[in-house]
Amino acid sequence: MVLADRSVSESSDDINIRPLELDDLRRRQERPGELHSPIKMSDDHQHFPEENSNRFFSAVYGMGLKRSREKATKSKAFARMCWKNAVLKVRALGDPWEKFHLDTYKTEKARRHRYHALSQKWHIDEVLVKMEDQPFNNGAMRQCFRMKKLSNFCHQDDWARAHNYVAKNYMDESTPRSTYFEDVKLQVLSNLYPLKVDIFQMSVLEMYEREGSPLFHLEHFIEGKYVKYNSNSGFVRSEALRMTPQAFSHFSFERSGHELIVVDIQGVGDLYTDPQIHTARGDDYGDGNLGTRGMALFLHSHRCNTICKSLGLTPFDLAPSEMRANENKLNLESCKTVARGTEEIVVTPSEEEKEHIQEYIRMRSLSQGYGSGDEKPRIKLNSISSVDSLESDDFHIMSESEDSAVDSARREHRGPDVRLRFDSTCDSGTDTMNKEREMLQFKEMVQRKARPSHVLGEMEHRRLVETLEENHNKTGGSILGQVHLDLAKYHELSRFVEESETYDHEAAIFHVDQAAKCGILEAIKTMANLHLGLQHDILPDIELNENRQDAEAGFDYLITAAEAKDRAAMIHVAKAYETGIGLPHTREKDWVKAVYWLEKVVNTNSEDEEGDFNSTLDDPSYQLVAKEAMMYWSGGHGLAKDPNKAGELFSWAAELATEAMKGKLASKYYMQAEEAWAECDVEE
C-alpha cells in the first residue's frame, strides 16, 4: 500500500511516495480540525473526510487528476471507496507479530542484495534488522525466522513502524552461497512477464556482523489465505478456486517461446511467492527445475480457462481420451515441490523389467523416496511466510473473496500495465523513463519470441524458419516436441494410472505422433517403425493392426529420419530402393536413390570422429561400399553401368575391410575390383 504526501500546491512533482504505515493512520485521526471519531462503515460511503482536509491519497489517484474532469470525478469517488476499505482492514489487523516482541532483539546491520532483471545487475544497500534467535518453522531444506526490517523512511529507533519479514536459510550448511543468488534471479525473472499478477520480490540478506557472514533469503511477510495453486510436478488445483495462477503458468510458456514455464505458483490472491522455473535445459534455476519433463506434467494437467482464452493462449494438444479424463485429481503427494533427481525418471524399462512391469513400477515409485528410508527427500520448502497461517493463530486470515475484490478494483483503477511494488523490489537507480524503456524492450522481445502451445503453430513456425534458412535441419530443436515425447514416455511408465491399470495406449501414440510432427528424431523413428510393423524402442509393447498401418506414411517418416543422418534409417531406405523390400506400392526400385543413401551413410561414418560407426556394427562401411560397387558393376533400375566406378569402390571396400581386420574379405574385394577394371579394358 502506498501513500503520497502532497504539499499545498497542486503540482504532481511535489508528491513524495512512500509505504503506508499504521502511524500514518493514527496521525491522520489526530490532526486538529479533522475528524476525531473512528471511521465507521456506511452504505453510502460518504463518511470520508473532505478533499481539502485529506493530505494523503494514492499515487494512482494523483495521476487520475490529469484526466478529464468527468473521469477525475469518478476516479476520486472510486479512490475514496478503495482507500476506506483498505484503511478499515489495516486498522483491524494491527501488527500480527506484536506478541513476539521482536523489537527487544538486538539490532543488526546487514547488506541487502537486490537483483534488477532488465539490467542484469545486483544492487547492494545496508539495512537494519532485528531477527529471532530460533526458527519458528522449517521445511525439508530451509528454516524460517521472524524478522523486522527498518524502513529507509524511518528513524533508526522507530521499530514500531518496522515492516514484518521472513528470513529463510538452507539448513544444509554446505549449500553454496551462489544458490541464494540464483534463487533470487529465478524469482525476479518470473516477475517480468507482463500479466496482472505480482510475484513477491526476494532479496539476499548478508549478515556481515555475524561470524562467516551467513546469507538469508528475505521476503515480506504475507498476510491472508495462503493457497498452493500448482506444483512443479503436475499438480493443478481446481480452477474453481482461482484461474489466474494456471493461466500465468501457461502464459509464461508461450511468451518465452517454450524456453521456460513458471510453476509452483503459491501465495495470497494474485500475489505469488517462491515460484519454480522449468527450462528447456533443465540444469539451471535450482534442483526444482525438472526441464521439459516438468513442462509436460503441468501441460498434461492444465485445462485452458477463460483467462487463457482472453490472453489469446492456445490449448496444449491432448488426446481425446485425456480430454475426457477426470480433471484436477487432488493428489496430496503431487502437491509437493519435487527436486531434480527425486522425480519420476522418464526412462524406458529394460526387456527384463518389461516382463515384470508391475513390479518395476512399484519399485520405481518406492525409489522416489517420499519419506521412505533414512534418506530425507529433497523437497523444496513452501513459502512458510504464509503457509503457517493455515496452521496457527499467529497470522490474520482475510477472506480471499474480499481481498480479491479490492485488488481487482484497484488494478482496474490504475490500468492494466501497472503493478504494485514493495520496497523489496530492486531500484535500478535509473529514472522512470529509462525503466519504462527497458520494460518496453523486454515486452517487445517477449512478443517476438512468443509461440503457441499447439503443434499446428509449431509446424508453421518450423516451415517459416526452413524457408528463411537454407541449411535449416528439419529435425531437432523443438522444445514443444520434446514435451510431447516426455508425455508419451510418462504414459508408458503408467504415470497417470494406478498400478493395476493399463496405461492409455492411444494417448501415448498420440503424443509420439505430435512429437514427430515437431521434428523430434526419436519420435519420427518410432512412428516410422509403428507404421511399417518394425521393432521400436519407445512404446515397444504397442503394435498397430494392419488396418491402421500406413506404409506410405511410415516410409515418409523413415526418409525424414534418414535426412537427419540417422544411420539405421539411411540404410533401411537404401536397401528398400535397392531390393524393393519394404517399399510402399506407390514407389519403385531406384538404384540411383539407393546409391545416394549408401554414400550418405559412408560419408557420415567417415565424418564421425569418435568412431561410433565401426566394423562392430551391423552393415559396416566396407559392406555398404561393396554393395554400391555391385550396383555400378551391373547397372539397372535407373543407374547407368560404370565398371570403372565399380572397380574404384571395390578397391576402397578392400581398404576398409583391411582396417577392420577382415583379410579374406579384403582379398575378395580386390579380386572383384580387378574383374571390374578388366571389363573396362574389353570395352575399350
N, C-alpha and C positions, 0 to 999 in steps of 0.2 A: 504494500500500500504506500502511496507517495503523496506528500504534501508539497505545495508550492507557496512559499511565504512571499506575498506580494506587497510592495511598497504602495504608498498612496497613489502614485502615478499609475496610469493605465498601461504603461509600456511593458510589453512582454519580456523585454530584456532584463527587467528588474526582478524576474521570478527566480527564486532560489529553491530548487527542487531537492528534497531530502526525504528519507523514510518517515512515515507516520509512526509516532510512538505514543505510549499511554500518557506521558506527561503533557503532551500537546493537547490531549482531550481534557485533561484536568485543568490546565491553564485556560483553555477555551471557555470552560464553565465559570472560571473565577474572575474573568476580566470585568472591570467596572462598566456599568452601563449596559451589560448584556444579560442574557437570560441566565439566572442562577439555579433555577429548578432543574432536576434531572430530566433528560429528554424522554418523552413518552411517545408511544406509538399511537397514531390516529389514522382513521380510514382515509382522510383527505390528504395526508402527508403535508400539511401546511404549517406544522409546528416549528420548522427550521427557522433560525434567525434570518432577519432580512439581509439582503446582499451587502448594504453599506456597513453592517456590523460584523460581517464574516470575512476575516482576512485570510482564511485558508480555503483553498479549493484545489481540485485535481488539475494536473498538467493537461489532461485531455480537455477538461472544461475550459481551461485558459486558451487552448488552441481553437476551441469551438467559437470563441468570441470573434474570430477573424472571418467567420462565415457570414452569410446574410443575416439580417436582423430576425427574420422569421425562424430560420433554423437555429439561431443562437438562443431564442426564447425557449424552444422545445428542448434544446440541449441543457439549458440551465435547470429546467424543471426535472429533467431526467437525471442530471447530475446530483441534484438535491436528494432525490429519492434513493439513488445508489449510495450516496455518502451517509444518509441517515441509517440505512440498513447496515452499512459497514461499521459505523460508529457504535450502533447498538450491539453488534456482535463483539467488537473489540472490548467494549466496556464490560460485557458479560463474561468474557473469557478471563480477563486478568492475566496473571503470569502463572502458567501451569507448572512451572518449576520453582515457584517461590518456597515451597516446603522443603526443598533440598538444600536451601541456604548456600548456593554456590558463591554468593558474594563474600562468604567468610573464608574462602580458599585463597591460597597465595596467588598474587598477580604475577604473571609470567610474560616475558617478551617472546615473540615468535615471528618468524618470517613466513609470509603467505605467498605462495607461488600460484599465479593465475595464468591460464593459457588463452591466448587470442587466436582462434582458429583461422581467421582470414589472413592475418599476417604471419601466422605460424611462429609466434614469438611468446616467450614467457616473460611475465612482469612480476616483480617482487616488491612487496612493501612490508612494513613492520606493523604488527598489531599487538594489542594487549588482551590476554585471555585469562580466565580462571577455569580450571578443569578439575573434575573429581579425581580422587586417587585410585578408585576402584571402578572397573567397568560395570555398567548396570545391565548389560546383556551381551551375548555373543552368539555367533553362528559357527559354522564348521571351519571358517577361515579367518574371520575378523571379529574383533570385540569393540564395543561401543562405550564411549564416555560422554556424560553430560558436560556441556561447556557453555560459558558465557564469553562473548567477544564484544569488546567495547567498540562502539561505532566511531568512525573518524569525526563525526559531528559532535561528539560528547566530550566532556572534560574527563581527565584521567581518573577521577574519583567518583564519577557518576555511574556506578554499576547498577543502579536501579533502572537505568534506561538501556542496559546492555541487551543484545539480542541472544536468543537461545540457539545453540548449535549442537550438533552431534559430531564428535571426533571419533574416527574409526582407524584402527591399525590392524595389520596382519598379526595373528598370534604366532605364526612361524617366524622366528627372528631371523631365519636365513633368507627370507624373501628379499630379493634385490630391491634396492631403493628405486631403481628405474621403473619398477612395477607401479609404484604410486603415481608417477608422472604419466605413464601410458594409460592408466585408468582414467585420469583426468582428460587426456586427449580424446579418449573414446567418448566420454560423456559430452564434451564440448562439441565434437563432430556431430553427435546425434542431434544436437540442438540447432544445427544450421538449416535444416530443411524447412522451408517457409510454409508452415501449416499452423492452424490455430491451436497449438499446444505449446507447452513450455517444459523443458527438462531442467530440473533444478541444477544449477551450476555447482560443480565441486572444485575445490582447490586443494593444494598440498600445503600442510602446515608443518613447518620445520621448527621444532622446539630446541633452538640452538643453545639455550641456557642449561639444558639437561645434558648429562653425560652421553656422548655418542650422537647428539643432535637427532633424536628419533623423529620419524615422519608420521603424520596422520593425514587421513582424508577429512576435510572439513566440509560439512553440509549444514544448511539451515535446518532447524527442527521444523517439521511439517505437522500442523495440527489438522485433524479431520479424519474422515473414514478412509483408511488405507486399504487399497484393493490391488491385487496382482491380476492383471488382465491377460497376460500371456507369458510363456516361459521361453527359454532358448531351445527347448526340446519338444516342441509341438503342442503344448497345452495352449488352448484358446478359450477364455472364459465366455460365457453366454453373451451374445450381442444384446440381449435384453437389458443387461446392466449398463453398458456403455459401448457405443460403436466407434468412437473416435480412436481409441488405442489401436484396434485392429486395422483401421483404415490408415493410421500413421505408419504402422509397420509395412503395410502394402505400398503406401506412398513412397517410403524410403527405398524400397526395392526397385520401383520403376524409375524414380527420379535419379537414382545413382547409376542407371544403365545396367542394373543387375549386379553391380560390383559389391554391394553390401545391402544388408537389411537390418534395421534396428528392432530388436525384440526384447524380451524380458521386461516388458512395459509394466510398471507398477507405480503407484502413487495415489494422490488425492485429486479427484476430478480429472482435469486435463493438465495437472502439474505433476510431471513424472520425475522419478529419480532412479539411479542405479541401473541404467539400461545395459544391454549387451549388444554387440555388433557381430554378425556373421559376415565374413568377407569371402570372396572367391578364392583367395589364397589360403585362408583358414589357419594361418600361423601367426597372426598379429592380434592385437587388442585382447590379450589375456587368454586364460585357459577356457573361458566360456565360449570362445569362438569355435563353432563346430563346422565352419565352412559351408559348402554347398549342401552338406547333409542337414545342417540346421535350417537352411533356407527351405529345403524340401519338406521338412517336418512342419514348419509353420504354414507353408502354402497348401499343404495337404489338408490341414485343419481349418484354414481360413475360408469363410464364405463372404463374398463381397456384399456390403451393406449399402444403405442409401448414401452414406458419406463417400464411400468408394466411387459410387456412380456419379455423385455431384463433382468429384475431383477428376472425373474422366479416366479413372483407373480401369484396366481391363482384367476380367477374371482369369485366373490361372486355369489351364486346361486340366480337367479331371475326367476320368472315365464315367460313363453313366451309372455304373454300379457304385462308384464312390459318391456321386451326387445324391444317390438315394440313401446312402448310409446315414445312420443316426448322427447328427451333428453335435459337436462340443460335449463329448462324454467327459464327465468330471473325474479324471484320474488323478487322485491326490499325489501319486508318485511323480506323474509327469508335470505337476505344478512346479516342481523344484527346478532350480537352475542346475544344469549339468556341466561339469568341467570336461574339457577335452581329455580323452583317454578313458573316461568313465561312461561315455555314451555308447549306445549300441553300434558296433562296428559294421559297416556295410561291406562285408566280405563274403564271397560265395563259399559255402562249405565244401570240404573235400569229398571225394567219392565215398570214402569210408563213413564220413559223417552224414552223407545223404541217406545211407542205408538205415541210419538210426536218427532220423531228422528230429523227432520229438524230443529225444534225449539231448540232442545237440542244442535245440532251442532252450530247453530247461537249463542246461549248464551255462549257456551263453548269458541267460538272464541272471543267474546267480553270480556270474563273474563280473557283473557291473558294479557290485559292491555297495548297494544302498544300505549301508549299516550292517552288513554281514561280515563276520570275521573280525580280526583285530585291527585291520587297516581301516582308517576312517575315510569315508568317501569325501572327495574334494568337491563339495557343493558350495557355490558362491553364496555369500550371505545376502539375504534380502535386506532391504533398507530398514534397519532397526529403528531409525528415527521416527518411523510411523507404524511399523509392524506391531510394536509392543503396545500401541494404543488400543489394540483389539484385545489385549490380554490383561491389562491392568487399568487402574483408575488414575494413573499418573497424568494421562493426557485427556484433553477435552475432545469429545466426538461430536462433530457437527453433522447435520443431515446433509447428505450429498445432493439431494434434490434442491435444497435451499441454496447450498453453496454453488451449485451449477447454474442456478437461475441468475444469481448475482454476477457470476463470472461471465456467463453468456451475454447478459445485458451490458456489462462493462466492455466486453470485446466488441460488441455491435456498435457501441457508442464511439469507441476510439478508432474504429476502422479495422479492416481485415489484416493489415500487414504489421500492426504494432503489437508487441508482446511485452508484458511486464517483465522487468529485470530486477533482481535483488543485488545487494552490494557484493555478493559472491561472484557476480559476473565481471569478467575482466574488462577494464577500461584500457583501450589501446593507447590512450593519450592523444589520439588524433582528433581533429574537430569533427563535428557532426556530418559535414559534407563528405569528408573522407570515408567515414563509416558507412554512410549511405551508398557511396560509390562502390566500396568494397562489397557490400551486400548485394548490390545490383549486379556486379560482375559475377558473384557466386551464383546468383539466380540464373543468369544467362548461361553460365557453364552447366548448371543442372539441367536446364531446358534442352541444351544441345545433347546432353548425354542420355536424356530420358528415352526409355524404350518400353513398349507394352509388355505385359506379362504373358500374353498368349503366343503360341507357336506361329500362328499366321503372321503376326507382326515381326517375329524374329526371322522368318523366312524372307519376308520382304526386305528387311534390313540387310540380310546377308546377300541377297541378289543385287541390291544397290551398291554395296561395297565391292562385290565381284565386278560390277560394271565399271566402277571408278578405278579399281586397282587391277592391273593386268595379271599380276602374279599372285592374286589372292587365292588362298587354299580353300577348297570347298568344304573341307572338314576341319574340325577343331575350333577352339576359341569361343564356343558358345557356353556361357555360364548357365543360361536357361536350359540348354540341352543336358548339361551335366546334372542339374537339379532333377530333371525328369528321369535320368538314368539312375540316380541315387534312390528315387522313389520306387523304381522297379525293383531294385535290389532290396529295399526295405520290405516290399511286398513278399519277395522270395524268402526273406528271413522271418515271415509271419509277424512283422512288427505291429500290424494293425488288427490282428485277430487273436483270439485265445489260443492256448497251446493245443487244444484238442481240435481246433477248426483248421480247415484247409484255406490257404491264402487265396486271394482273389486273382485267379489266372488272367482273366480278361483285363483287369486294371493293370497288372504287371506288363502284359503285352502292349497295352495302350501307351504306357509311359516309355517303353523301349522304342516304340514307333515314333513318338513325339521327339525323343532324343535323336533318333536317326534323321528326322526331318530337319533338326537343328544342326546337323553335321557332326555328331559325335561318332567317331570311328567305331568304337566298341559296340555301339547300338546298331550302326549300319551293318556290321558283320553279322550281328545276331539276327537282324531282320532278314538278311540275305539267306542265312542258313535255315531259318524257320520256313521261309517260302520254298526253298529248294530241298527241304527234307534232310538237311545235313546236321551233324552234331554242332552244338554251340555251348559256350561256357556259361553265359547268362541264361537263367531260366532253363536249365538242361532237362528238367522233368516235363517240359511243355512241348508238345508236338501239334502242329496244325494238321487237321484232317485234309484229305485230298480236295474237298470242296472249297477250303479256304486257302489252299496253297496257290500261289500265283508265280509261276516260273519266270514270267516276263519281269514282274516287279522285283523278284529275288535277284535276277541277273543284273538288273539296273543298279540295285544296291551293291552287288558284287563289283561292278565296274567302278562305282563311286569309291569303294574301299581300295580298289586297285589304283585309282588315280591319286589316292592319298599315300601311295607307296607301301601298302600293306602286302608283304611278301606272299602270304598264302593266297590272298585274293588275286594278285597278279598271275601266279602260277595256275590257279584254277581257271581264270579267264583264258590264258594262253592254251591250256590243254583242251578247253571246250571248243575254241576256234580251230584247234588242230584236228581233233578227233570227232567233234560233233556231239560227244557225250556230255550231257548236262546243258546243252544249248537249247534255248526255247525254240518252239516250232516256227516262230516268225523269223528266225535267223539261220544262216547257212554257214558251213565251214569256210573259214577265211584265213589262209596261211599268212597273208600279209599282216593281219592283225595279230595272229599268233606269234610271228617273229617280233613284232613291235613290243608285245608284252614280255616276251622272253628277254629281249635286250634291256628292257626296263628293270627286270629282276636282276640281271647280271650287273648292270651299272650300279644298282642300289647296293649290291654286295660289295663291289669294289670301293664304293664311297664310304663304307662302314669302317670307321677307324678301330672300333672295338673288336672286330672280327666275329660278330654275332652270327653271320651267315657263313658258316664254315662247313666242312665236309661231314660233320656230325649230324647235320640237319637232314630232313627229308629233301629230296630233289637238290643235291649240292650243285654248285655252279658248273662244274665240269660236265655233268649230265645235261644241264639246260643248254649249254653251248653246243654240245654234241647233237642234241635234238634240233637245234636251229640249223646246224650244218646239214643234217639229214634232209630237211625240207628244201634247202637250197640245192642240194645234190640231185634230188628227184624233181623238184618243181611241181606246181599244180595248185588248184584252188586259189587262183589269182596271183600266185607267186611265180615269177619267171625263174627258170632253171639257171643256176650260176655255179658250175663246178669249181671255178677258181675261188669264189667266195666260200664255198663249202670246204675246200682244202684249207684255207686260212683258219676257218672256225674249228676244224678238226685239230689242226696244229695247236691252236690256243687251248682247246679242251684237253689235249695231251699234257700241256704245261701245267694246267690247273690240277689235273689228276696226279701228276708227279709231286706237286707241292702237298697234295693231300695223302701222299704215301700210297698211291694206288698204281703200282708199277705195271701190272698186267693190263689194266685198263688204259694206261697211257700208251703202251705199245700198240694196242688195238687202234686207238685214235690216230697215232702216227701212220699206221698202215692205211687207214681209210683216207687220210689226207693225201698220201701218195697216189691212191687209186683215183681220187677226185681230180688231182692235177694231171694225171695221165689222160683223163678224158679231154682235158683242155688241149693237150698236145695232139690228140687224134683229130679233134675238130679243126685245129689249125691246118 
